[in-house]
Amino acid sequence: MEVSAGDLREEDAERTSEVLDGLLEAEAERRHLAGLGNVLPGGSSRSLWEILVANVFTLFNAIVFAGFGILLALGRWQDALFGLPALMNTVIGVVQEFSAKRTLDRLAVLNAPTARVLREGRIREIALDRVVMGDLLVLRTGDQVTADSRVVQTDATGPGGLEVDESLLTGESDPVRKRVDDEVLSGSSVVAGSGIAEVIRVGADSYAAKLTAEARKFSLVRSELRSSIDRLLKWITWALGPMILIVANGQMQAQGGWAVAIGNGQWREAVVGAVAAVIAMVPLGLVLVTSIAFAVSGVTLASRKVLIQELPAVEGLARVDALCLDKTGTLTTGEMVFDAAHVLHPVAGWERVLGAIGDAPDANGTARCLAEPYGGAESPLPVATAVPFDSVRKWSAFVLAENGAGVDPGTWVLGAPDFVLGPDAGLAEDREGASADPVPLALAGDLAAAGLRTLVLAHSPAALDTDAEHGLALPAELQPVALLTFRERVREDAAQTLGFFADQGVEVRVISGDDPRTVAAVAREIGLDCEAGFDARRLPEDQAALGEVLERERVFGRVTPAQKLAMVHALQARGHVVAMTGDGVNDALAIKEADLGIAMDTAAQATKAVARIVLLDGRFDRMPGVVAEGRRVIANIERVSMLFLTKTTYAFAIAVVFGLLAWSFPFLPRQLSITDGLTIGIPAFFLALMPNADRYRSGFLKRSLAFAIPSGLIVTAALIVLHVVGDGLGDFSVTDMQAASTLTLAGIALWVLAVLARPVSPFRILIVLAMYAGLALVWVIPLTRDFFEVTWLPQPLALLVLGIVATGIVLVELLRAWHLRFTRAPKL
């Protein structure tokens, strides 16, 4: 598309007496080939291959799949069932990380399809990556600035000039008037007027590209559950090396020594026993059950219009103790609403004038708020001259040539009190003898200090001076008629939701790019106790000093994007678990670095991309539901982890004892599948999804191990007693002893399940009874009895097992009573 440079004014492009032609096409092409084009970097910090390597080629997987391969090679596929959950764990890890990578790769601050540039005296629309250093961008209302530029021309005489909305980048909610030589940043939008700007930074050096690059850096959500489980798996992985040697040697010695075992072929049974011992130490299902619990929570929250972009985020709000809220779009809707009219000197028809201003088709957002209380008149006012609002003048006006609808004729002005009533913004030379009225200005100052946006309606019988020499000038004598106050519309659910967080001990901090007084007023309206907002321009740069201010203050205004990020880091450095909400690109980095980032439905695409949670319907009152879901997940996974870690404990202990004493391992791998499935795998799935309102407490791994290690040692002691006493009772076969060991382990482990399933409910009782029934069916059904190589026990051995299991149940009950006292939550 091409338009002649002479048509710039008709196209709303801005011109001055200087004629601009822009770059030659040949020169633009040369610069593009030289690497001076607006080519944005792409991709996140991890490729698909790197994700696969990180999740597949691990020492943990090497050990597990090596055992899997060995059993398959020996033809013992029945004993290799443990490979399936290990494979699923790996697949889940790859899918989760790749999904996060795709989200980050789609992140973009710039979403303009094309750029409009001036080249060789003509306007051309080109692709974003064809913009080069030195190009002249032609900016019009509604355009997004595609590269960092310096303004070279503006339509200074027009009603709007060049006004840019930088709220997504800086948090400032008001448009910014740009003059010649001012910079306009990529990612900002033109909301009024037009202009021409020279590109000064392109590609990776532009503001939008730097912001995008920072946001695209890959990072997993901080999860205590995941980090604790990963740490535990790391400990287990490093312990497996020496354990393999101990177990392998013990199994060979149990078969008569290495030479004998190899000679008579018994080495196969020794290898199977060694693999069984090693694999039993690995809590394979813990990662799987945790992932399933997260996934089900994600589906549950999605039905409530809450999008979970990374599954472990559902636990995040349950751990948060510092919630940072952006004002606009989070606590408020971003809309202005009329507050009150403070009448000073009533003039006939002033309400009618306000209605006409609110009903005007070109009314801005603030003026439109007047339509509801004052608008709706059937007949229009006889307006002779109208001047729209301008962000530099800070006022709008119209002149009534005659009395109409009971309204006094003359000039009516609506604008900022100090600009309308006082000699400000260059108006003193146009208003000789004008002086500020201290009464309305003082009142206006008090209202502004309360956080209200304040405008004054003034009237003069004289006409508006619009001659060419003076430009636009207000009449010398304006009488203030009324002070009008406006406030941002606060979300109806904000106060109730913040009250919930206060009851939960979560400290709330409101941070915004707006005036601190305005932010403080909104904070007071939603119930936060604050006298005045803190001006972020006075914040220290030192992280420690910044943290001290954050502990003391709760409401901040004039906060820059860099300061938001620094505030998150400062709170984290002081041990806080931080959640950050927002909707602008200026919030993106802070949302990404917070322990839990939350974006509203109105958020910029780049902000949604880095957020862990998105409130799809913008309802802030969804947050308590997310908290409850997170608590359910944490409490249930903690319960389930005790089951898995109990197994890991007794597996390690059995391997050490039986390996060092050169006793045959008491189970086949398939027999362990019975105990794993009935005492852990199947019930863990149900327990992880059940309701649970326990309040979050840190120390998940410590509490889990405090129960799991002693309970695992109880099981180990029971099996040792069975082995020692059983050998003295009679000459039982290997199958008899393996079946007895399986029943002993299952009997005690099922009672561990019964203890951890409390408090008692019908469904929990049903789960435990079903697992006992499942164990009985393994012995009753011939097919399963043959597959798992178990048998009915001789009476002496059966009585011994019964006595050992009964003793183990008593010890487990005593352990649980101690554990409840040890981990009892402190009173609030």
WOMO-V970224 format. One record per pair of residues at least 12 apart in sequence whose C-alpha atoms are under 8 Angstrom apart, sorted by sequence separation. I is the first residue (numbers start at 1). J is the second residue. If there is no record, write none. Layout:
BEGIN
I,J + I,J
END
This chain:
BEGIN
68,80 + 114,126 + 115,127 + 137,149 + 163,175 + 164,176 + 255,267 + 358,370 + 359,371 + 386,398 + 399,411 + 400,412 + 422,434 + 423,435 + 463,475 + 520,532 + 568,580 + 579,591 + 599,611 + 779,791 + 67,80 + 114,127 + 115,128 + 163,176 + 164,177 + 298,311 + 357,370 + 358,371 + 385,398 + 386,399 + 398,411 + 399,412 + 422,435 + 423,436 + 462,475 + 510,523 + 520,533 + 597,610 + 598,611 + 599,612 + 601,614 + 779,792 + 68,82 + 113,127 + 114,128 + 117,131 + 163,177 + 164,178 + 357,371 + 358,372 + 384,398 + 385,399 + 397,411 + 398,412 + 421,435 + 422,436 + 519,533 + 580,594 + 597,611 + 598,612 + 599,613 + 600,614 + 601,615 + 723,737 + 754,768 + 68,83 + 113,128 + 123,138 + 162,177 + 163,178 + 252,267 + 255,270 + 355,370 + 356,371 + 383,398 + 384,399 + 385,400 + 397,412 + 398,413 + 421,436 + 422,437 + 460,475 + 517,532 + 579,594 + 596,611 + 597,612 + 598,613 + 599,614 + 600,615 + 601,616 + 753,768 + 5,21 + 112,128 + 115,131 + 119,135 + 161,177 + 162,178 + 175,191 + 295,311 + 298,314 + 354,370 + 355,371 + 358,374 + 359,375 + 383,399 + 384,400 + 397,413 + 421,437 + 516,532 + 517,533 + 578,594 + 579,595 + 580,596 + 581,597 + 582,598 + 583,599 + 591,607 + 596,612 + 597,613 + 598,614 + 599,615 + 600,616 + 601,617 + 602,618 + 118,135 + 119,136 + 161,178 + 162,179 + 294,311 + 297,314 + 354,371 + 358,375 + 359,376 + 383,400 + 384,401 + 396,413 + 397,414 + 460,477 + 516,533 + 550,567 + 578,595 + 579,596 + 580,597 + 581,598 + 582,599 + 583,600 + 596,613 + 598,615 + 600,617 + 601,618 + 65,83 + 117,135 + 118,136 + 128,146 + 169,187 + 252,270 + 294,312 + 355,373 + 382,400 + 383,401 + 395,413 + 396,414 + 418,436 + 460,478 + 516,534 + 577,595 + 578,596 + 579,597 + 580,598 + 581,599 + 582,600 + 583,601 + 585,603 + 588,606 + 592,610 + 600,618 + 750,768 + 64,83 + 117,136 + 118,137 + 168,187 + 169,188 + 251,270 + 355,374 + 356,375 + 381,400 + 382,401 + 395,414 + 396,415 + 459,478 + 460,479 + 516,535 + 534,553 + 579,598 + 581,600 + 583,602 + 584,603 + 585,604 + 588,607 + 591,610 + 592,611 + 722,741 + 117,137 + 118,138 + 164,184 + 168,188 + 186,206 + 187,207 + 251,271 + 291,311 + 294,314 + 354,374 + 355,375 + 382,402 + 395,415 + 421,441 + 458,478 + 459,479 + 515,535 + 536,556 + 547,567 + 583,603 + 584,604 + 587,607 + 591,611 + 592,612 + 116,137 + 117,138 + 166,187 + 167,188 + 185,206 + 186,207 + 187,208 + 354,375 + 355,376 + 356,377 + 394,415 + 395,416 + 458,479 + 459,480 + 533,554 + 534,555 + 535,556 + 536,557 + 537,558 + 546,567 + 550,571 + 582,603 + 583,604 + 585,606 + 750,771 + 64,86 + 115,137 + 116,138 + 166,188 + 185,207 + 186,208 + 248,270 + 251,273 + 352,374 + 355,377 + 382,404 + 394,416 + 458,480 + 459,481 + 533,555 + 534,556 + 535,557 + 536,558 + 537,559 + 568,590 + 585,607 + 588,610 + 719,741 + 750,772 + 116,139 + 165,188 + 166,189 + 185,208 + 248,271 + 251,274 + 351,374 + 352,375 + 381,404 + 417,440 + 418,441 + 457,480 + 458,481 + 532,555 + 533,556 + 534,557 + 535,558 + 536,559 + 543,566 + 547,570 + 564,587 + 584,607 + 588,611 + 164,188 + 165,189 + 356,380 + 381,405 + 395,419 + 417,441 + 456,480 + 457,481 + 458,482 + 530,554 + 533,557 + 535,559 + 536,560 + 546,570 + 547,571 + 565,589 + 566,590 + 569,593 + 583,607 + 61,86 + 154,179 + 164,189 + 165,190 + 352,377 + 356,381 + 364,389 + 394,419 + 395,420 + 456,481 + 457,482 + 530,555 + 561,586 + 565,590 + 568,593 + 569,594 + 582,607 + 583,608 + 719,744 + 153,179 + 154,180 + 164,190 + 165,191 + 248,274 + 362,388 + 393,419 + 456,482 + 457,483 + 543,569 + 544,570 + 547,573 + 560,586 + 561,587 + 564,590 + 568,594 + 718,744 + 719,745 + 151,178 + 153,180 + 163,190 + 164,191 + 247,274 + 417,444 + 456,483 + 457,484 + 536,563 + 543,570 + 547,574 + 718,745 + 151,179 + 152,180 + 162,190 + 163,191 + 164,192 + 455,483 + 456,484 + 498,526 + 499,527 + 561,589 + 565,593 + 151,180 + 152,181 + 162,191 + 163,192 + 336,365 + 337,366 + 454,483 + 455,484 + 498,527 + 561,590 + 746,775 + 150,180 + 151,181 + 162,192 + 163,193 + 244,274 + 247,277 + 335,365 + 336,366 + 454,484 + 455,485 + 495,525 + 715,745 + 112,143 + 115,146 + 150,181 + 151,182 + 161,192 + 162,193 + 247,278 + 338,369 + 454,485 + 495,526 + 112,144 + 150,182 + 151,183 + 160,192 + 161,193 + 162,194 + 337,369 + 338,370 + 393,425 + 453,485 + 454,486 + 490,522 + 494,526 + 495,527 + 523,555 + 111,144 + 150,183 + 151,184 + 160,193 + 161,194 + 162,195 + 336,369 + 392,425 + 452,485 + 453,486 + 715,748 + 56,90 + 110,144 + 112,146 + 149,183 + 150,184 + 159,193 + 244,278 + 452,486 + 453,487 + 488,522 + 715,749 + 55,90 + 148,183 + 149,184 + 158,193 + 243,278 + 452,487 + 520,555 + 110,146 + 148,184 + 149,185 + 420,456 + 451,487 + 490,526 + 519,555 + 520,556 + 643,679 + 644,680 + 148,185 + 149,186 + 417,454 + 519,556 + 643,680 + 55,93 + 147,185 + 148,186 + 155,193 + 240,278 + 416,454 + 417,455 + 420,458 + 447,485 + 519,557 + 55,94 + 145,184 + 147,186 + 155,194 + 416,455 + 417,456 + 444,483 + 516,555 + 145,185 + 146,186 + 147,187 + 154,194 + 155,195 + 415,455 + 416,456 + 430,470 + 440,480 + 516,556 + 517,557 + 640,680 + 145,186 + 146,187 + 154,195 + 414,455 + 415,456 + 516,557 + 643,684 + 711,752 + 52,94 + 144,186 + 145,187 + 153,195 + 154,196 + 414,456 + 415,457 + 431,473 + 434,476 + 515,557 + 516,558 + 51,94 + 144,187 + 145,188 + 152,195 + 153,196 + 413,456 + 414,457 + 430,473 + 431,474 + 433,476 + 434,477 + 440,483 + 514,557 + 515,558 + 144,188 + 145,189 + 151,195 + 152,196 + 153,197 + 413,457 + 414,458 + 430,474 + 431,475 + 432,476 + 509,553 + 510,554 + 511,555 + 512,556 + 513,557 + 514,558 + 640,684 + 144,189 + 145,190 + 151,196 + 152,197 + 236,281 + 412,457 + 413,458 + 431,476 + 509,554 + 510,555 + 511,556 + 512,557 + 513,558 + 514,559 + 51,97 + 143,189 + 144,190 + 151,197 + 152,198 + 236,282 + 412,458 + 413,459 + 427,473 + 508,554 + 509,555 + 510,556 + 511,557 + 512,558 + 513,559 + 51,98 + 142,189 + 143,190 + 150,197 + 151,198 + 412,459 + 427,474 + 509,556 + 512,559 + 513,560 + 640,687 + 142,190 + 143,191 + 149,197 + 150,198 + 411,459 + 412,460 + 511,559 + 639,687 + 640,688 + 141,190 + 142,191 + 149,198 + 150,199 + 233,282 + 410,459 + 411,460 + 639,688 + 48,98 + 140,190 + 141,191 + 142,192 + 149,199 + 150,200 + 410,460 + 411,461 + 739,789 + 139,190 + 141,192 + 148,199 + 149,200 + 410,461 + 411,462 + 636,687 + 637,688 + 739,790 + 140,192 + 141,193 + 147,199 + 148,200 + 149,201 + 409,461 + 410,462 + 411,463 + 636,688 + 738,790 + 739,791 + 140,193 + 141,194 + 147,200 + 148,201 + 410,463 + 411,464 + 511,564 + 636,689 + 739,792 + 740,793 + 140,194 + 147,201 + 148,202 + 353,407 + 636,690 + 735,789 + 736,790 + 739,793 + 46,101 + 139,194 + 140,195 + 147,202 + 352,407 + 633,688 + 735,790 + 736,791 + 138,194 + 139,195 + 147,203 + 349,405 + 633,689 + 636,692 + 735,791 + 736,792 + 44,101 + 138,195 + 139,196 + 349,406 + 350,407 + 421,478 + 632,689 + 635,692 + 736,793 + 740,797 + 744,801 + 748,805 + 752,809 + 138,196 + 139,197 + 148,206 + 229,287 + 348,406 + 349,407 + 632,690 + 635,693 + 736,794 + 740,798 + 743,801 + 744,802 + 747,805 + 751,809 + 755,813 + 137,196 + 138,197 + 147,206 + 148,207 + 348,407 + 349,408 + 353,412 + 421,480 + 632,691 + 633,692 + 635,694 + 645,704 + 649,708 + 650,709 + 44,104 + 136,196 + 137,197 + 348,408 + 632,692 + 645,705 + 649,709 + 653,713 + 744,804 + 748,808 + 752,812 + 43,104 + 44,105 + 136,197 + 137,198 + 147,208 + 347,408 + 631,692 + 632,693 + 635,696 + 646,707 + 647,708 + 740,801 + 744,805 + 748,809 + 751,812 + 755,816 + 43,105 + 136,198 + 137,199 + 631,693 + 632,694 + 634,696 + 638,700 + 642,704 + 646,708 + 650,712 + 654,716 + 42,105 + 135,198 + 136,199 + 631,694 + 641,704 + 642,705 + 645,708 + 646,709 + 649,712 + 650,713 + 653,716 + 134,198 + 135,199 + 399,463 + 411,475 + 631,695 + 645,709 + 648,712 + 649,713 + 134,199 + 399,464 + 453,518 + 628,693 + 631,696 + 639,704 + 642,707 + 643,708 + 646,711 + 647,712 + 650,715 + 133,199 + 134,200 + 451,517 + 452,518 + 638,704 + 642,708 + 646,712 + 650,716 + 132,199 + 133,200 + 450,517 + 451,518 + 645,712 + 675,742 + 679,746 + 729,796 + 133,201 + 449,517 + 450,518 + 451,519 + 678,746 + 729,797 + 133,202 + 448,517 + 449,518 + 451,520 + 452,521 + 132,202 + 448,518 + 451,521 + 668,738 + 672,742 + 675,745 + 679,749 + 687,757 + 131,202 + 450,521 + 451,522 + 666,737 + 667,738 + 671,742 + 675,746 + 679,750 + 726,797 + 666,738 + 667,739 + 678,750 + 680,753 + 667,741 + 675,749 + 679,753 + 726,800 + 666,741 + 667,742 + 110,186 + 110,187 + 109,187 + 722,800 + 722,801 + 722,804 + 721,804 + 683,767 + 683,768 + 226,312 + 718,804 + 718,805 + 683,771 + 39,128 + 40,129 + 221,310 + 223,312 + 38,128 + 39,129 + 223,313 + 718,808 + 38,129 + 39,130 + 221,312 + 222,313 + 37,129 + 38,130 + 221,313 + 223,315 + 679,771 + 37,130 + 38,131 + 223,316 + 678,771 + 715,808 + 25,119 + 37,131 + 38,132 + 222,316 + 678,772 + 714,808 + 23,118 + 24,119 + 25,120 + 37,132 + 38,133 + 22,118 + 23,119 + 24,120 + 36,132 + 37,133 + 344,440 + 678,774 + 21,118 + 22,119 + 23,120 + 36,133 + 678,775 + 714,811 + 21,119 + 22,120 + 32,130 + 110,208 + 714,812 + 21,120 + 22,121 + 32,131 + 109,208 + 21,121 + 32,132 + 109,209 + 20,121 + 21,122 + 31,132 + 674,775 + 711,812 + 31,133 + 109,211 + 109,212 + 28,132 + 108,212 + 711,815 + 107,212 + 710,815 + 28,135 + 107,215 + 707,815 + 38,147 + 107,216 + 643,752 + 707,816 + 643,753 + 23,134 + 104,215 + 105,216 + 23,135 + 104,216 + 347,459 + 707,819 + 5,118 + 22,135 + 23,136 + 104,217 + 706,819 + 22,136 + 104,218 + 5,121 + 4,121 + 5,122 + 101,218 + 639,756 + 671,788 + 4,122 + 5,123 + 100,218 + 639,757 + 670,788 + 671,789 + 3,122 + 4,123 + 2,122 + 3,123 + 366,486 + 703,823 + 2,123 + 3,124 + 1,123 + 2,124 + 1,124 + 2,125 + 97,220 + 497,620 + 501,624 + 1,125 + 497,621 + 500,624 + 13,138 + 496,621 + 13,139 + 493,619 + 494,620 + 497,623 + 13,140 + 493,620 + 494,621 + 497,624 + 12,140 + 493,621 + 697,825 + 491,620 + 350,481 + 345,479 + 347,481 + 345,480 + 346,481 + 344,480 + 345,481 + 346,482 + 16,153 + 344,481 + 345,482 + 15,153 + 16,154 + 343,481 + 344,482 + 14,153 + 15,154 + 16,155 + 343,482 + 344,483 + 14,154 + 15,155 + 342,482 + 343,483 + 14,155 + 341,482 + 342,483 + 13,155 + 341,483 + 342,484 + 341,484 + 340,484 + 341,485 + 339,484 + 340,485 + 338,484 + 339,485 + 340,486 + 338,485 + 339,486 + 338,486 + 339,487 + 337,486 + 338,487 + 336,486 + 337,487 + 336,487 + 337,488 + 336,488 + 337,489 + 335,488 + 336,489 + 334,488 + 335,489 + 173,328 + 333,488 + 334,489 + 332,488 + 333,489 + 332,489 + 333,490 + 332,490 + 333,491 + 331,490 + 332,491 + 331,491 + 330,491 + 41,203 + 39,202 + 40,203 + 41,204 + 331,494 + 38,202 + 39,203 + 40,204 + 37,202 + 38,203 + 39,204 + 36,202 + 37,203 + 38,204 + 36,203 + 41,209 + 40,209 + 42,213 + 45,216 + 41,213 + 44,216 + 45,217 + 46,218 + 43,216 + 44,217 + 45,218 + 60,233 + 44,218 + 60,234 + 60,237 + 59,237 + 14,194 + 15,195 + 12,193 + 13,194 + 14,195 + 15,196 + 12,194 + 13,195 + 14,196 + 13,196 + 323,506 + 325,508 + 327,510 + 321,505 + 322,506 + 323,507 + 324,508 + 325,509 + 326,510 + 327,511 + 328,512 + 321,506 + 322,507 + 323,508 + 324,509 + 325,510 + 326,511 + 327,512 + 320,506 + 321,507 + 322,508 + 323,509 + 324,510 + 325,511 + 326,512 + 322,509 + 324,511 + 331,522 + 327,519 + 74,268 + 89,284 + 327,522 + 82,279 + 86,284 + 89,287 + 85,284 + 86,285 + 89,288 + 92,291 + 85,285 + 88,288 + 71,272 + 82,284 + 85,288 + 67,275 + 100,309 + 100,310 + 67,279 + 96,310 + 177,391 + 64,279 + 96,311 + 176,391 + 177,392 + 175,391 + 159,387 + 163,391 + 159,388 + 160,389 + 159,389 + 160,390 + 159,390 + 160,391 + 322,571 + 330,581 + 330,582 + 329,582 + 330,583 + 322,576 + 324,578 + 326,580 + 328,582 + 329,583 + 321,576 + 322,577 + 323,578 + 324,579 + 325,580 + 326,581 + 327,582 + 328,583 + 320,576 + 321,577 + 322,578 + 323,579 + 324,580 + 325,581 + 326,582 + 320,577 + 321,578 + 322,579 + 323,580 + 324,581 + 325,582 + 326,583 + 319,577 + 320,578 + 323,581 + 320,579 + 326,587 + 317,579 + 330,600 + 329,600 + 329,602 + 329,603 + 320,595 + 316,595 + 317,596 + 316,596 + 313,596 + 331,620 + 330,620 + 313,612 + 313,613 + 309,611 + 310,612 + 309,612 + 310,613 + 308,612 + 309,613 + 308,613 + 309,614 + 307,613 + 308,614 + 306,613 + 307,614 + 306,614 + 307,615 + 306,615 + 307,616 + 317,626 + 318,627 + 305,615 + 306,616 + 317,627 + 318,628 + 305,616 + 306,617 + 316,627 + 305,617 + 314,626 + 315,627 + 318,630 + 314,627 + 317,630 + 318,631 + 315,629 + 316,630 + 314,629 + 315,630 + 306,622 + 314,630 + 315,631 + 318,634 + 304,622 + 315,633 + 314,633 + 315,634 + 301,626 + 297,629 + 297,633 + 294,633 + 172,512 + 173,513 + 293,633 + 171,512 + 172,513 + 173,514 + 171,513 + 172,514 + 170,513 + 171,514 + 293,637 + 290,637 + 286,640 + 286,641 + 286,644 + 285,644 + 283,644 + 283,645 + 283,647 + 283,648 + 281,647 + 282,648 + 280,647 + 281,648 + 280,648 + 281,649 + 281,650 + 281,651 + 280,651 + 281,652 + 280,652 + 215,588 + 222,595 + 278,651 + 215,589 + 221,595 + 222,596 + 277,651 + 214,589 + 221,596 + 277,652 + 215,592 + 277,654 + 278,655 + 318,695 + 319,696 + 211,589 + 277,655 + 318,696 + 319,697 + 319,698 + 172,558 + 171,559 + 277,665 + 171,560 + 170,560 + 171,561 + 170,561 + 221,612 + 273,664 + 274,665 + 276,667 + 169,561 + 273,665 + 276,668 + 277,669 + 280,672 + 293,685 + 276,669 + 292,685 + 296,689 + 212,606 + 216,610 + 270,664 + 273,667 + 275,669 + 215,610 + 273,668 + 289,684 + 293,688 + 272,668 + 273,669 + 276,672 + 285,681 + 289,685 + 293,689 + 272,669 + 290,688 + 289,688 + 247,655 + 250,658 + 251,659 + 254,662 + 225,634 + 243,652 + 246,655 + 247,656 + 250,659 + 253,662 + 254,663 + 255,664 + 246,656 + 249,659 + 250,660 + 252,662 + 253,663 + 254,664 + 247,658 + 248,659 + 250,661 + 251,662 + 225,637 + 243,655 + 247,659 + 250,662 + 251,663 + 171,584 + 243,656 + 246,659 + 247,660 + 249,662 + 250,663 + 251,664 + 246,660 + 250,664 + 251,665 + 168,583 + 169,584 + 171,586 + 168,584 + 169,585 + 170,586 + 171,587 + 167,584 + 168,585 + 169,586 + 168,586 + 169,587 + 167,586 + 168,587 + 168,604 + 228,700 + 228,701 + 225,700 + 109,585 + 224,700 + 109,605 + 108,605 + 109,606 + 107,605 + 108,606 + 107,606 + 107,609 + 106,609 + 107,610 + 104,609 + 103,609 + 104,610 + 103,610 + 79,668 + 80,669 + 81,670 + 79,669 + 80,670 + 79,670 + 82,673 + 78,670 + 81,673
END
